[in-house]
Amino acid sequence: MAKIFYDHLIIIEEVVAVLDEHNLPNDKRVELLKLIDQTLHHEILDVILTHLPKEKHEMFLTKFHNTPHDPALMNMLKDHIEIDIEKVILKRANTTKGKLTKSIRRHAVAG
């Protein structure tokens, strides 16, 4: 799980804590952590690309691909998005984490 410019907004420890309640074998735990990370990543990119003007998508994606950890990416988003993008990212991340946590608990009960 590489460092990404929006990581400071996304705290996944509460999802990890729920996952760890289920004493999974390490390989399954690692696999699920990757899925959780990927799910959050896709959700955050959806938020960004939904609010970023289409003519800025290529510029953003190129910079993101080259330096995904660069904090200047958030500044670029703030320059081109009229709403508080950090707040929207945080809201989507929290919603997604809630869904993931419920799904983990539901599958643990069913399993």
C-alpha positions as YAML, in Angstrom:
chain: A
units: angstrom
residues:
- id: 1
  name: MET
  ca: [0.00, 0.00, 0.00]
- id: 2
  name: ALA
  ca: [1.91, 2.91, -1.37]
- id: 3
  name: LYS
  ca: [1.76, 6.37, 0.13]
- id: 4
  name: ILE
  ca: [-0.80, 8.56, -1.60]
- id: 5
  name: PHE
  ca: [-1.30, 12.32, -1.35]
- id: 6
  name: TYR
  ca: [-4.71, 11.96, 0.35]
- id: 7
  name: ASP
  ca: [-3.63, 9.39, 2.97]
- id: 8
  name: HIS
  ca: [-3.81, 11.98, 5.75]
- id: 9
  name: LEU
  ca: [-7.59, 12.07, 5.22]
- id: 10
  name: ILE
  ca: [-8.16, 8.32, 5.30]
- id: 11
  name: ILE
  ca: [-7.72, 6.44, 8.56]
- id: 12
  name: ILE
  ca: [-8.40, 2.75, 7.97]
- id: 13
  name: GLU
  ca: [-7.50, 1.52, 11.44]
- id: 14
  name: GLU
  ca: [-11.15, 1.16, 12.46]
- id: 15
  name: VAL
  ca: [-11.77, -1.17, 9.49]
- id: 16
  name: VAL
  ca: [-8.57, -3.07, 10.26]
- id: 17
  name: ALA
  ca: [-9.67, -3.43, 13.90]
- id: 18
  name: VAL
  ca: [-12.96, -5.03, 12.81]
- id: 19
  name: LEU
  ca: [-11.07, -7.29, 10.41]
- id: 20
  name: ASP
  ca: [-8.68, -8.32, 13.17]
- id: 21
  name: GLU
  ca: [-11.55, -9.43, 15.40]
- id: 22
  name: HIS
  ca: [-11.86, -12.50, 13.17]
- id: 23
  name: ASN
  ca: [-8.49, -14.25, 13.59]
- id: 24
  name: LEU
  ca: [-7.95, -14.72, 9.86]
- id: 25
  name: PRO
  ca: [-4.94, -16.54, 8.46]
- id: 26
  name: ASN
  ca: [-2.27, -14.00, 7.51]
- id: 27
  name: ASP
  ca: [-2.64, -14.56, 3.75]
- id: 28
  name: LYS
  ca: [-6.41, -13.92, 3.92]
- id: 29
  name: ARG
  ca: [-5.86, -10.86, 6.11]
- id: 30
  name: VAL
  ca: [-3.32, -9.43, 3.66]
- id: 31
  name: GLU
  ca: [-5.65, -10.13, 0.74]
- id: 32
  name: LEU
  ca: [-8.56, -8.39, 2.47]
- id: 33
  name: LEU
  ca: [-6.40, -5.40, 3.42]
- id: 34
  name: LYS
  ca: [-5.44, -5.01, -0.24]
- id: 35
  name: LEU
  ca: [-9.11, -5.12, -1.24]
- id: 36
  name: ILE
  ca: [-9.99, -2.53, 1.40]
- id: 37
  name: ASP
  ca: [-7.17, -0.27, 0.19]
- id: 38
  name: GLN
  ca: [-8.19, -0.69, -3.46]
- id: 39
  name: THR
  ca: [-11.85, -0.03, -2.69]
- id: 40
  name: LEU
  ca: [-11.03, 3.18, -0.84]
- id: 41
  name: HIS
  ca: [-8.65, 4.24, -3.61]
- id: 42
  name: HIS
  ca: [-11.30, 3.76, -6.32]
- id: 43
  name: GLU
  ca: [-13.90, 5.61, -4.28]
- id: 44
  name: ILE
  ca: [-11.56, 8.56, -3.70]
- id: 45
  name: LEU
  ca: [-10.56, 8.75, -7.37]
- id: 46
  name: ASP
  ca: [-14.26, 8.71, -8.26]
- id: 47
  name: VAL
  ca: [-14.86, 11.70, -5.98]
- id: 48
  name: ILE
  ca: [-11.89, 13.57, -7.43]
- id: 49
  name: LEU
  ca: [-12.75, 12.92, -11.07]
- id: 50
  name: THR
  ca: [-16.42, 13.70, -10.49]
- id: 51
  name: HIS
  ca: [-15.59, 17.17, -9.17]
- id: 52
  name: LEU
  ca: [-12.51, 17.98, -11.24]
- id: 53
  name: PRO
  ca: [-13.34, 19.62, -14.60]
- id: 54
  name: LYS
  ca: [-12.94, 17.07, -17.40]
- id: 55
  name: GLU
  ca: [-10.32, 19.16, -19.17]
- id: 56
  name: LYS
  ca: [-8.09, 18.77, -16.06]
- id: 57
  name: HIS
  ca: [-8.42, 14.96, -15.78]
- id: 58
  name: GLU
  ca: [-5.45, 14.09, -17.98]
- id: 59
  name: MET
  ca: [-3.17, 16.59, -16.22]
- id: 60
  name: PHE
  ca: [-4.19, 15.29, -12.79]
- id: 61
  name: LEU
  ca: [-3.94, 11.61, -13.73]
- id: 62
  name: THR
  ca: [-0.51, 12.08, -15.30]
- id: 63
  name: LYS
  ca: [0.83, 13.85, -12.21]
- id: 64
  name: PHE
  ca: [-0.85, 11.32, -9.93]
- id: 65
  name: HIS
  ca: [0.64, 8.41, -11.89]
- id: 66
  name: ASN
  ca: [4.13, 9.91, -11.74]
- id: 67
  name: THR
  ca: [4.10, 11.07, -8.11]
- id: 68
  name: PRO
  ca: [1.10, 9.70, -6.20]
- id: 69
  name: HIS
  ca: [2.58, 10.79, -2.86]
- id: 70
  name: ASP
  ca: [3.11, 14.47, -3.82]
- id: 71
  name: PRO
  ca: [1.11, 16.77, -1.49]
- id: 72
  name: ALA
  ca: [1.06, 19.36, -4.30]
- id: 73
  name: LEU
  ca: [-1.65, 17.22, -5.92]
- id: 74
  name: MET
  ca: [-4.10, 18.31, -3.23]
- id: 75
  name: ASN
  ca: [-3.20, 21.94, -3.88]
- id: 76
  name: MET
  ca: [-3.80, 21.40, -7.58]
- id: 77
  name: LEU
  ca: [-7.22, 19.94, -6.83]
- id: 78
  name: LYS
  ca: [-8.07, 22.85, -4.56]
- id: 79
  name: ASP
  ca: [-7.09, 25.24, -7.36]
- id: 80
  name: HIS
  ca: [-9.42, 23.58, -9.87]
- id: 81
  name: ILE
  ca: [-12.35, 22.40, -7.73]
- id: 82
  name: GLU
  ca: [-14.77, 24.92, -6.28]
- id: 83
  name: ILE
  ca: [-15.96, 22.83, -3.33]
- id: 84
  name: ASP
  ca: [-13.92, 21.73, -0.31]
- id: 85
  name: ILE
  ca: [-12.51, 18.57, -1.91]
- id: 86
  name: GLU
  ca: [-10.83, 17.40, 1.29]
- id: 87
  name: LYS
  ca: [-14.19, 17.43, 3.05]
- id: 88
  name: VAL
  ca: [-15.83, 15.51, 0.21]
- id: 89
  name: ILE
  ca: [-13.01, 12.94, 0.13]
- id: 90
  name: LEU
  ca: [-13.28, 12.50, 3.90]
- id: 91
  name: LYS
  ca: [-17.05, 12.05, 3.69]
- id: 92
  name: ARG
  ca: [-16.78, 9.40, 0.93]
- id: 93
  name: ALA
  ca: [-13.98, 7.63, 2.78]
- id: 94
  name: ASN
  ca: [-16.04, 7.50, 5.98]
- id: 95
  name: THR
  ca: [-19.10, 6.22, 4.10]
- id: 96
  name: THR
  ca: [-17.01, 3.57, 2.36]
- id: 97
  name: LYS
  ca: [-15.32, 2.52, 5.61]
- id: 98
  name: GLY
  ca: [-18.75, 2.15, 7.20]
- id: 99
  name: LYS
  ca: [-19.92, -0.09, 4.36]
- id: 100
  name: LEU
  ca: [-16.74, -2.16, 4.52]
- id: 101
  name: THR
  ca: [-17.04, -2.57, 8.28]
- id: 102
  name: LYS
  ca: [-20.67, -3.69, 7.98]
- id: 103
  name: SER
  ca: [-19.75, -6.11, 5.21]
- id: 104
  name: ILE
  ca: [-16.92, -7.64, 7.27]
- id: 105
  name: ARG
  ca: [-19.21, -8.08, 10.26]
- id: 106
  name: ARG
  ca: [-22.05, -9.49, 8.13]
- id: 107
  name: HIS
  ca: [-19.78, -12.03, 6.46]
- id: 108
  name: ALA
  ca: [-18.19, -13.00, 9.76]
- id: 109
  name: VAL
  ca: [-21.62, -13.78, 11.22]
- id: 110
  name: ALA
  ca: [-22.66, -15.68, 8.07]
- id: 111
  name: GLY
  ca: [-19.34, -17.57, 7.93]
...
